[in-house]
Amino acid sequence: MNYQVHAATVIVKRRLTETLISPGFYITQTIGLLLGYLLVNGFISSVDSSGFVYTLNPAYDLIGRILSGAFGSAFVNKLFSEGPFLFILYVSCIPILLYLSVSSVFRFGLEKQAGAIELLCYGPADGTAYFLASLVKDVIMMGLYLAVLYLFLLVTGMLNNLVLGTTFYHNLFVLFFLSASIFSYGILASTVTDNSSSAIALFSGIMIFFAVVMLGSFMIVGGYVRNVATVIAWIIQWVSPLFYWDLALRSMEAGSTAMYLLGMVLLLVLTVIILGISHMVMKIRGVRS
């Protein structure tokens, strides 16, 4: 076990260096922060004497109409009840989350197909150490981005007389654990497929399926469709990171700090389980494509 930890540590350092000197991370980070800046300005222009009125700004008018049509006006009011920062948190994190997860999945599949992972396994490393290093690198970079985003929104809020609400902080912490679970599914997709394109397709399909089922159980749709979505959601909830994310946030809204913390612990447990499955797959299939 010690050799795996040492090998993973060495690979993590190399991966972090490569990511930090690569322009892709900074370009994606800039896109996320720019989206946050534009959404803050749009929110300010949508406030009048009666409060937040999303129809005053074209961008927020479109966002509000889409969200109201899908989830109802009560959802929109709740989303922006403490300002724009909760909405901005998720919008700004989508680009970096996609960049880190997809790039890692693509690289895993590419290096497995090229035989690079097999070459590493002839030395002190193995497949498990390799994908653990990939996960640790993505988690560290995601944590770094969340810290930068938090400071950016904190300063932006101070300059515009806006305050980050308590709901924002609750979501910020849960989002970190949610990201780790999503990254673990990327690793699983890479281990069960033979090339990068198949891995990306499988990973994307899994995440889209989880998102559609979760959203379908909340959307304002007909009774039959809603019931079907609810049943499917109940079936897959135990393997979906979005279920535990939702559990944590709902618990915090209900005032249950213990259940909120349990939701984050369960996200961590799910991550460990998915990594364990990936380890078994690597043992059975090997590192060859």
C-alpha positions as CSV (number, residue, x, y, z in Angstrom):
1,M,0.0,0.0,0.0
2,N,2.9,2.4,0.7
3,Y,4.2,2.1,-2.8
4,Q,0.8,3.0,-4.2
5,V,0.6,6.1,-2.0
6,H,4.1,7.1,-2.9
7,A,3.5,6.5,-6.6
8,A,0.2,8.4,-6.5
9,T,1.9,11.3,-4.7
10,V,4.6,11.6,-7.4
11,I,2.0,11.5,-10.2
12,V,-0.2,14.1,-8.4
13,K,2.7,16.5,-8.2
14,R,3.4,16.0,-11.9
15,R,-0.2,16.4,-12.8
16,L,-0.6,19.6,-10.7
17,T,2.4,21.1,-12.4
18,E,1.1,20.3,-15.8
19,T,-2.3,21.8,-15.0
20,L,-0.9,24.9,-13.5
21,I,1.3,25.7,-16.5
22,S,-1.4,24.8,-18.9
23,P,-3.5,27.7,-20.3
24,G,-6.7,25.6,-20.3
25,F,-7.3,25.8,-16.6
26,Y,-6.9,29.6,-16.6
27,I,-9.0,30.1,-19.7
28,T,-11.8,28.0,-18.1
29,Q,-11.4,29.8,-14.8
30,T,-11.7,33.2,-16.5
31,I,-14.8,32.1,-18.3
32,G,-16.4,31.1,-15.0
33,L,-15.4,34.4,-13.3
34,L,-16.6,36.4,-16.2
35,L,-20.0,34.7,-16.1
36,G,-20.1,35.6,-12.4
37,Y,-19.3,39.2,-13.1
38,L,-21.9,39.6,-15.8
39,L,-24.5,37.9,-13.7
40,V,-23.8,40.2,-10.7
41,N,-24.1,43.3,-13.0
42,G,-27.3,41.9,-14.5
43,F,-28.8,41.3,-11.0
44,I,-28.0,44.9,-10.0
45,S,-29.8,46.3,-13.0
46,S,-32.8,44.1,-12.2
47,V,-33.4,45.7,-8.8
48,D,-35.8,48.6,-8.3
49,S,-37.8,50.0,-5.5
50,S,-39.9,46.8,-5.3
51,G,-36.9,44.5,-5.1
52,F,-35.5,42.0,-7.6
53,V,-37.5,42.0,-10.8
54,Y,-35.9,39.7,-13.3
55,T,-37.9,41.1,-16.3
56,L,-35.8,44.4,-16.0
57,N,-32.7,42.7,-17.5
58,P,-32.9,40.7,-20.8
59,A,-30.5,38.0,-19.6
60,Y,-32.3,37.5,-16.3
61,D,-35.6,37.7,-18.0
62,L,-34.7,34.7,-20.2
63,I,-33.3,32.8,-17.2
64,G,-36.3,33.6,-15.0
65,R,-38.8,32.6,-17.7
66,I,-37.0,29.3,-18.3
67,L,-36.8,28.5,-14.6
68,S,-40.3,29.6,-13.9
69,G,-41.7,27.6,-16.7
70,A,-39.8,24.4,-15.6
71,F,-39.9,24.7,-11.8
72,G,-42.4,27.5,-11.0
73,S,-42.1,31.0,-9.7
74,A,-41.6,29.9,-6.1
75,F,-38.3,28.2,-7.1
76,V,-37.1,31.4,-8.8
77,N,-37.9,33.5,-5.8
78,K,-36.2,31.0,-3.5
79,L,-33.1,30.8,-5.8
80,F,-32.6,34.6,-5.7
81,S,-33.9,35.3,-2.2
82,E,-30.4,36.0,-0.9
83,G,-29.1,37.7,-4.0
84,P,-27.6,36.3,-7.2
85,F,-24.6,34.4,-5.6
86,L,-26.3,31.0,-5.2
87,F,-27.2,30.9,-8.9
88,I,-23.8,32.3,-9.8
89,L,-22.0,29.6,-7.8
90,Y,-23.3,26.8,-9.9
91,V,-23.2,28.7,-13.2
92,S,-19.5,29.7,-12.6
93,C,-18.5,26.2,-11.5
94,I,-20.0,24.4,-14.5
95,P,-17.1,25.3,-16.9
96,I,-14.3,24.3,-14.6
97,L,-16.1,21.1,-13.5
98,L,-16.5,20.1,-17.1
99,Y,-13.0,21.0,-18.0
100,L,-11.4,19.0,-15.1
101,S,-13.6,15.9,-15.4
102,V,-13.7,15.7,-19.2
103,S,-9.9,16.4,-19.6
104,S,-9.1,13.7,-17.0
105,V,-11.4,11.2,-18.6
106,F,-10.0,11.9,-22.0
107,R,-6.4,11.7,-20.8
108,F,-7.0,8.4,-18.9
109,G,-8.5,6.8,-22.0
110,L,-5.8,8.2,-24.3
111,E,-2.9,7.1,-22.2
112,K,-4.5,3.6,-21.6
113,Q,-4.9,3.2,-25.4
114,A,-1.4,4.4,-26.1
115,G,0.1,2.0,-23.5
116,A,1.4,4.7,-21.2
117,I,-0.4,3.4,-18.1
118,E,0.8,-0.1,-18.9
119,L,4.3,1.2,-19.0
120,L,3.9,2.9,-15.6
121,C,2.6,-0.4,-14.1
122,Y,5.9,-2.1,-14.9
123,G,7.5,0.2,-12.4
124,P,6.4,1.1,-8.8
125,A,2.9,2.4,-9.9
126,D,-0.3,0.5,-10.8
127,G,-3.6,1.4,-12.3
128,T,-5.1,2.3,-8.9
129,A,-2.3,4.7,-8.0
130,Y,-2.7,6.3,-11.4
131,F,-6.5,7.0,-11.1
132,L,-6.1,8.1,-7.5
133,A,-3.6,10.6,-8.6
134,S,-6.0,11.9,-11.2
135,L,-8.8,12.2,-8.7
136,V,-6.6,14.0,-6.1
137,K,-5.4,16.4,-8.8
138,D,-8.9,17.3,-9.9
139,V,-10.1,17.7,-6.3
140,I,-7.2,20.0,-5.4
141,M,-7.8,22.1,-8.6
142,M,-11.6,22.3,-7.9
143,G,-10.9,23.4,-4.3
144,L,-8.5,26.0,-5.6
145,Y,-11.1,27.3,-8.0
146,L,-13.8,27.4,-5.4
147,A,-11.5,29.5,-3.1
148,V,-10.8,31.9,-6.0
149,L,-14.5,32.1,-6.9
150,Y,-15.4,32.7,-3.2
151,L,-12.9,35.6,-2.9
152,F,-14.0,37.0,-6.2
153,L,-17.7,37.0,-5.3
154,L,-16.9,38.3,-1.8
155,V,-15.1,41.3,-3.2
156,T,-17.7,41.8,-6.0
157,G,-20.5,41.8,-3.4
158,M,-18.7,44.3,-1.2
159,L,-18.2,46.7,-4.1
160,N,-21.9,46.4,-5.0
161,N,-23.4,46.4,-1.4
162,L,-24.4,42.7,-1.7
163,V,-23.8,40.0,0.9
164,L,-23.1,36.3,0.5
165,G,-26.0,34.6,2.2
166,T,-25.8,31.5,4.5
167,T,-27.4,29.3,1.8
168,F,-24.4,30.2,-0.5
169,Y,-21.9,28.9,2.1
170,H,-24.0,25.7,2.6
171,N,-23.9,25.0,-1.1
172,L,-20.3,25.9,-1.5
173,F,-19.2,23.2,0.9
174,V,-21.5,20.6,-0.5
175,L,-20.4,21.4,-4.0
176,F,-16.8,20.4,-3.2
177,F,-17.9,16.9,-2.1
178,L,-20.3,16.7,-5.1
179,S,-17.4,17.4,-7.4
180,A,-15.3,14.6,-6.0
181,S,-18.1,12.2,-6.6
182,I,-18.5,13.3,-10.1
183,F,-14.8,12.9,-10.7
184,S,-15.0,9.4,-9.4
185,Y,-17.6,8.5,-12.0
186,G,-15.2,9.8,-14.6
187,I,-12.6,7.4,-13.3
188,L,-15.1,4.5,-13.4
189,A,-16.1,5.4,-17.0
190,S,-12.4,5.4,-18.0
191,T,-11.7,2.0,-16.4
192,V,-14.6,0.1,-18.0
193,T,-14.0,1.5,-21.6
194,D,-11.2,1.0,-24.0
195,N,-10.6,4.5,-25.4
196,S,-11.1,8.1,-24.6
197,S,-14.1,8.7,-26.8
198,S,-16.0,5.8,-25.3
199,A,-15.1,7.0,-21.8
200,I,-16.3,10.5,-22.4
201,A,-19.6,9.2,-24.0
202,L,-20.2,6.9,-21.0
203,F,-19.4,9.5,-18.4
204,S,-21.5,12.2,-20.2
205,G,-24.4,9.7,-20.4
206,I,-24.3,8.8,-16.7
207,M,-24.2,12.5,-15.6
208,I,-26.9,13.5,-18.0
209,F,-29.1,10.6,-16.9
210,F,-28.6,11.6,-13.2
211,A,-29.4,15.2,-13.9
212,V,-32.5,14.5,-16.1
213,V,-34.0,12.1,-13.5
214,M,-33.3,14.6,-10.6
215,L,-34.7,17.5,-12.5
216,G,-37.7,15.5,-13.8
217,S,-38.8,14.8,-10.2
218,F,-39.0,18.5,-9.5
219,M,-40.3,19.9,-12.8
220,I,-43.9,21.0,-13.3
221,V,-45.1,18.3,-15.6
222,G,-48.1,16.0,-15.9
223,G,-48.9,13.6,-13.1
224,Y,-47.9,10.4,-15.0
225,V,-44.6,11.8,-16.2
226,R,-43.8,13.2,-12.7
227,N,-44.7,9.9,-11.1
228,V,-42.4,7.9,-13.5
229,A,-39.6,10.4,-12.9
230,T,-40.1,10.1,-9.2
231,V,-40.0,6.2,-9.3
232,I,-36.8,6.2,-11.4
233,A,-35.2,8.8,-9.1
234,W,-36.0,6.6,-6.1
235,I,-34.4,3.6,-7.8
236,I,-31.1,5.3,-8.8
237,Q,-30.9,7.7,-5.9
238,W,-28.5,5.4,-4.0
239,V,-25.9,5.7,-6.7
240,S,-26.5,9.3,-7.7
241,P,-24.3,12.0,-6.2
242,L,-27.1,14.5,-6.9
243,F,-29.4,12.6,-4.4
244,Y,-26.9,13.1,-1.5
245,W,-26.3,16.7,-2.6
246,D,-30.0,17.4,-2.5
247,L,-30.4,15.5,0.8
248,A,-27.7,17.7,2.4
249,L,-29.2,21.0,1.2
250,R,-32.8,20.0,2.1
251,S,-31.6,19.0,5.5
252,M,-30.0,22.3,6.1
253,E,-33.1,24.1,5.0
254,A,-35.0,22.1,7.6
255,G,-32.5,23.2,10.2
256,S,-30.9,19.8,10.6
257,T,-27.1,20.4,10.7
258,A,-26.5,16.7,11.5
259,M,-28.3,15.5,8.4
260,Y,-26.5,18.2,6.4
261,L,-23.1,16.9,7.5
262,L,-24.3,13.3,6.9
263,G,-25.2,14.2,3.3
264,M,-21.6,15.3,2.7
265,V,-20.3,12.2,4.5
266,L,-22.5,10.0,2.2
267,L,-21.1,11.8,-0.8
268,L,-17.6,10.9,0.4
269,V,-18.7,7.3,1.0
270,L,-20.2,7.1,-2.5
271,T,-16.9,8.4,-3.9
272,V,-14.9,5.7,-2.1
273,I,-17.3,3.0,-3.3
274,I,-17.0,4.1,-6.9
275,L,-13.2,4.2,-6.6
276,G,-13.4,0.7,-5.1
277,I,-15.4,-0.5,-8.0
278,S,-12.9,1.1,-10.4
279,H,-10.1,-0.7,-8.5
280,M,-11.8,-4.0,-9.0
281,V,-12.4,-3.3,-12.7
282,M,-8.7,-2.5,-13.1
283,K,-7.7,-5.7,-11.4
284,I,-10.0,-7.7,-13.7
285,R,-9.5,-6.0,-17.0
286,G,-5.9,-4.8,-16.5
287,V,-4.5,-1.6,-17.9
288,R,-4.5,-2.6,-21.6
289,S,-7.1,-1.1,-23.9
